[in-house]
Amino acid sequence: MKTVMTLLAASAVAMVTATSAGAEDLRKVSVGQVTNMTLSLAPLVAAQELGFFREEGLDVSVVEFKGTGTLIPQMVAKRVLIGYPNPDALIVSREPGKDYLPLKFFYNVTRESGWEFAVLADSKVKTIADLKGGKLGVGALTWGNIPITTALLAEHGIKVGQDIQMVPVGVGGPAFLALQNGSVDVLNLFDSQHATMEANGVKIRRLDMGQKYNGLFSNGFIAHDDTIRDEPKLLAEFGRAFTKGVVVCEVNPAYCVKTFWKHYPTQKPANGTEEEKIKAGIIIMEARTKKMSHFMPDEKHLYGSYSAQGWKDFIDVLKAGGTIKSADIDVNSLYTDALVPQFNDFDVAAVRKQAEGL
């Protein structure tokens, strides 16, 4: 696993620079992921494999960080071009009196909440309120979901540090073991992590967070204000190529799972038949990718789009939970939809046909 120091040492590839790649000049683009790469970003890997980024003149690489709290400073310093964090930290930074982070979301990737509360199937914990007095396993205390988790618990009369202990457990095997051996009572990880645990035979239940929290969008692509101002064409090209990857994974999920394992072979399960592995992989991947294509009945089917009301709901939730004291935040400072038409400017039918033939 890369360390943050290793990532900083490689900061030269985090900036957008011109380079020669055979007969083509490609722009290097780094994408900061707030955890290790998982099947939840399989569309990005598919877009790399199928040459969608290259067609846009881009050479995209992923840089792994340990939580939003470690990614954001590198983005502010312009060492990473595009990030994939939760919105919570940016909202908190817009509260009156707080230090302004010169960042803005430009692509809504996960259109529903990617976070869950998972307990063992036979746990005595049935509701969020039952967690009082227990231990809550989180990926890391720097993760971007911590503010929204704190707010949700507060609504149920549970104060972190007083009524519940928040325990960093990481992801994957260590986190799953912590739940199974009773080190924590519940895991508050993202959807594909819990789906991975199920795919490995661990029976779990997800606690109902309520529609207000289930309906909140989650991770999206973010960039520095200067990049959005000076490099809109590059961000549009990146978003369009990524969107093609999402369409491919909708149509041919097995291809996306196999392609992800090709690039990240250590994440392929060791046990089971190939058919069983792929079936489990699809379950894990679609726990997230289906949320990338989730649109309300009255909503335009435009990948990457946000709604002002969605941001207002997010702000209200954080205020109600005590994470922020004021809801007097300009939502227009948090996101832009200016590039959404360009993200969707391609022949969807042709990409779907291509995916069917893979």
C-alpha positions in Angstrom: 0.0 0.0 0.0 1.3 3.4 -0.9 2.1 5.8 1.9 1.4 9.5 1.8 5.1 10.2 1.7 5.4 8.0 -1.4 2.5 9.9 -2.9 4.1 13.2 -2.2 7.4 12.1 -3.7 5.5 11.3 -6.8 3.8 14.7 -6.9 5.3 15.5 -10.3 2.7 13.2 -11.8 0.0 14.8 -9.9 0.1 18.0 -11.9 -1.2 18.4 -15.5 1.8 18.4 -17.8 2.5 17.6 -21.4 4.3 14.4 -22.2 4.9 12.2 -25.2 3.3 8.8 -25.5 4.4 7.2 -28.7 3.0 9.3 -31.5 0.6 11.1 -29.2 0.9 14.0 -26.7 -1.1 13.1 -23.7 -1.9 15.2 -20.7 -1.1 13.5 -17.4 -4.0 13.7 -14.9 -3.8 12.3 -11.4 -7.0 11.2 -9.6 -6.8 11.2 -5.8 -8.8 8.3 -4.3 -9.5 8.5 -0.5 -9.0 4.8 0.0 -7.3 1.9 -1.8 -8.8 1.3 -5.2 -11.8 -1.0 -5.1 -14.4 -2.2 -7.5 -16.4 0.9 -6.7 -14.3 2.7 -9.3 -14.4 0.0 -11.9 -15.8 2.4 -14.5 -12.6 4.5 -14.3 -10.5 1.4 -14.9 -12.7 0.3 -17.8 -12.3 3.8 -19.3 -8.6 3.4 -19.1 -8.6 -0.1 -20.6 -10.9 0.9 -23.5 -8.9 4.0 -24.3 -11.6 6.5 -23.6 -9.2 8.8 -21.7 -6.6 8.4 -24.4 -9.2 9.4 -27.0 -9.6 12.6 -25.1 -5.9 13.1 -25.0 -5.5 12.2 -21.3 -3.2 9.8 -19.4 -5.0 9.1 -16.2 -3.4 7.6 -13.1 -4.9 6.9 -9.6 -3.2 8.1 -6.4 -4.3 6.4 -3.2 -4.7 8.3 0.1 -6.0 7.4 3.5 -9.1 9.5 3.8 -10.4 12.8 2.7 -8.4 14.6 5.4 -5.2 13.5 3.8 -6.3 14.1 0.2 -7.7 17.7 0.6 -4.4 19.4 1.6 -2.7 18.0 -1.4 -5.5 19.3 -3.7 -5.3 22.7 -2.1 -1.6 22.7 -2.8 -2.3 21.6 -6.4 -0.3 18.4 -6.1 -3.3 16.4 -7.2 -5.5 17.5 -10.0 -8.8 15.7 -9.4 -10.1 14.2 -6.2 -12.8 11.7 -5.3 -13.9 12.7 -1.8 -17.2 13.0 0.2 -18.8 16.5 0.2 -18.8 16.9 4.0 -15.4 18.4 4.5 -15.9 21.1 1.8 -19.3 22.1 3.3 -17.8 22.4 6.8 -15.1 24.7 5.3 -17.7 27.0 3.9 -19.2 27.7 7.4 -18.8 31.4 8.3 -15.5 32.0 10.0 -13.9 28.8 8.7 -10.8 28.6 6.5 -12.0 28.6 2.8 -10.9 25.6 0.8 -10.4 26.7 -2.8 -12.0 23.6 -4.2 -15.3 22.8 -5.9 -17.1 19.6 -7.0 -17.7 19.4 -10.8 -19.1 15.8 -11.2 -21.6 14.0 -9.1 -20.4 10.4 -9.2 -22.3 8.6 -6.4 -25.9 10.0 -6.6 -27.1 8.2 -3.4 -25.3 7.8 -0.1 -22.4 5.3 -0.4 -22.2 4.9 3.4 -23.9 2.3 5.5 -24.1 0.9 9.0 -23.6 -2.9 9.0 -23.9 -5.3 11.9 -23.6 -9.1 12.0 -26.9 -10.8 11.0 -27.4 -12.1 14.6 -26.5 -8.9 16.3 -28.8 -7.6 19.1 -28.4 -4.2 17.5 -31.6 -3.5 15.5 -31.6 0.3 15.1 -29.2 3.2 15.1 -30.4 4.1 18.6 -29.3 0.6 19.8 -25.6 1.6 19.2 -25.5 3.8 22.3 -22.7 2.5 24.5 -21.1 0.5 21.7 -18.1 0.7 19.4 -18.4 2.0 15.9 -15.8 0.9 13.3 -14.8 3.5 10.7 -12.1 3.3 8.0 -10.1 6.1 9.6 -10.8 9.2 11.7 -9.7 11.3 8.6 -12.4 9.8 6.4 -14.9 12.3 4.9 -18.0 10.5 6.2 -17.2 11.3 9.8 -19.1 14.6 10.0 -22.3 13.0 8.5 -22.0 10.0 10.7 -21.6 12.2 13.7 -24.7 14.2 12.7 -26.8 11.0 12.2 -25.8 9.6 15.6 -26.6 12.9 17.2 -30.1 12.8 15.8 -30.5 9.5 17.8 -29.2 11.0 21.0 -25.7 9.5 20.6 -22.7 11.7 21.1 -19.4 10.4 19.7 -16.8 10.1 22.4 -19.4 10.0 25.1 -22.1 7.6 24.1 -20.2 5.7 21.5 -16.5 5.0 20.7 -15.3 5.6 17.2 -12.6 3.0 16.3 -10.5 3.2 13.1 -10.4 -0.3 11.6 -9.2 0.3 8.0 -10.9 -1.6 5.2 -11.0 -5.1 3.9 -9.9 -8.1 6.0 -8.9 -6.1 9.2 -12.3 -4.3 9.2 -14.3 -7.4 8.6 -12.4 -9.3 11.4 -13.0 -6.4 13.8 -16.8 -6.9 13.3 -16.6 -10.7 13.5 -14.5 -10.9 16.6 -16.5 -8.2 18.5 -13.9 -5.5 18.5 -16.6 -3.2 17.1 -20.4 -3.6 17.2 -21.0 -2.0 13.8 -19.0 -1.0 10.7 -19.6 2.3 9.1 -17.9 1.8 5.8 -18.9 2.3 2.2 -21.3 0.1 0.2 -18.8 -2.0 -1.8 -16.9 -2.8 1.4 -19.9 -4.3 3.0 -20.8 -6.1 -0.2 -17.3 -7.6 -0.3 -17.8 -8.9 3.2 -21.1 -10.6 2.1 -19.4 -12.0 -1.0 -16.9 -13.7 1.4 -19.7 -15.4 3.2 -20.2 -13.1 6.2 -23.9 -12.6 7.0 -24.7 -9.0 7.8 -27.6 -6.6 8.2 -27.7 -2.9 7.3 -29.3 -0.6 9.8 -31.9 1.8 8.4 -30.4 5.3 8.3 -33.7 6.9 7.2 -34.5 8.5 3.8 -33.0 11.8 4.7 -29.5 10.2 5.0 -30.0 7.5 2.4 -30.9 10.2 -0.2 -27.7 12.2 0.3 -25.2 12.0 -2.5 -21.7 10.8 -1.7 -18.3 10.9 -3.4 -17.8 13.1 -6.4 -15.0 14.5 -8.5 -13.5 17.8 -7.2 -10.9 20.2 -8.5 -9.1 23.3 -7.4 -11.0 26.6 -8.2 -8.0 27.6 -10.5 -8.3 24.3 -12.4 -12.0 24.8 -13.0 -11.3 28.3 -14.2 -8.3 27.6 -16.3 -8.7 24.0 -17.4 -12.5 23.4 -18.0 -11.8 21.6 -21.3 -9.6 19.1 -19.6 -12.1 18.4 -16.8 -14.9 18.0 -19.4 -12.7 15.5 -21.3 -12.0 13.6 -18.1 -15.7 13.5 -17.2 -16.9 12.4 -20.6 -14.4 9.5 -20.7 -15.4 8.5 -17.2 -19.1 8.6 -18.1 -18.5 6.2 -21.0 -16.9 3.9 -18.4 -20.1 4.1 -16.3 -22.2 3.1 -19.4 -19.9 0.2 -20.1 -20.3 -1.1 -16.6 -24.0 -0.8 -16.7 -24.2 -2.9 -19.9 -21.5 -5.4 -19.3 -20.6 -5.6 -15.5 -18.7 -8.9 -16.0 -16.3 -7.1 -18.3 -15.7 -4.4 -15.8 -15.1 -6.8 -13.0 -12.6 -8.8 -15.0 -10.9 -5.6 -16.3 -10.5 -4.3 -12.7 -8.9 -7.5 -11.6 -6.5 -7.3 -14.6 -5.3 -4.0 -13.3 -5.6 -4.9 -9.6 -4.9 -8.7 -9.5 -4.4 -8.9 -5.7 -8.1 -8.0 -5.3 -9.3 -11.0 -7.2 -10.7 -13.7 -4.8 -8.5 -16.8 -4.4 -11.3 -19.2 -3.7 -14.2 -20.4 -5.9 -14.8 -21.1 -9.5 -14.2 -18.3 -12.1 -18.0 -18.0 -12.5 -18.5 -17.7 -8.7 -15.7 -15.1 -8.5 -17.2 -13.0 -11.3 -20.7 -13.2 -9.8 -19.4 -12.1 -6.4 -17.4 -9.3 -8.1 -20.5 -8.0 -9.9 -22.4 -7.8 -6.6 -19.6 -5.8 -5.0 -19.2 -3.5 -8.0 -22.9 -2.8 -8.5 -23.3 -1.9 -4.8 -21.7 1.4 -5.9 -22.1 1.7 -9.7 -25.9 1.4 -9.7 -25.8 4.6 -7.6 -23.9 6.3 -10.4 -26.9 5.9 -12.6 -29.6 6.6 -10.1 -32.0 9.3 -11.3 -35.3 10.4 -9.7 -38.4 9.9 -12.0 -38.6 13.7 -12.6 -34.9 14.2 -13.0 -33.0 14.6 -16.3 -30.8 11.7 -17.1 -27.6 13.6 -17.1 -24.5 11.9 -15.6 -22.5 14.1 -13.2 -25.3 16.6 -12.4 -26.0 18.0 -9.0 -29.1 19.8 -7.7 -29.0 22.9 -5.5 -31.6 21.3 -3.3 -29.4 18.2 -2.7 -26.7 20.5 -1.4 -29.2 22.4 0.8 -30.4 19.1 2.3 -26.8 18.1 3.0 -26.1 21.4 4.8 -29.4 21.1 6.8 -28.4 17.6 7.9 -24.9 18.7 9.1 -26.5 21.6 11.0 -29.2 19.5 12.6 -26.5 17.1 13.8 -24.3 19.9 15.2 -21.4 19.4 12.8 -21.9 23.0 11.6 -23.5 25.8 13.6 -24.8 27.9 10.6 -26.6 26.9 7.4 -25.7 30.2 5.9 -23.6 28.7 3.2 -23.7 29.6 -0.5 -24.3 26.3 -2.3 -23.0 27.8 -5.5 -19.5 27.9 -3.9 -19.6 24.2 -3.5 -20.2 22.9 -7.0 -20.6 23.7 -10.7 -22.8 21.9 -13.3 -21.3 24.0 -16.1 -19.5 21.0 -17.6 -22.4 18.5 -17.3 -23.6 18.9 -21.0 -20.0 18.0 -22.1 -19.9 14.9 -19.9 -22.9 13.6 -21.7 -21.9 14.7 -25.2 -21.2 11.4 -26.9 -23.1 8.6 -28.7 -24.5 6.6 -25.8 -26.0 4.0 -28.2 -22.6 3.4 -29.8 -20.9 2.9 -26.4 -23.6 0.5 -25.2 -23.1 -1.5 -28.4 -19.4 -1.5 -27.9 -19.9 -2.8 -24.3 -22.2 -5.6 -25.5 -19.5 -6.9 -27.8 -16.8 -7.0 -25.1 
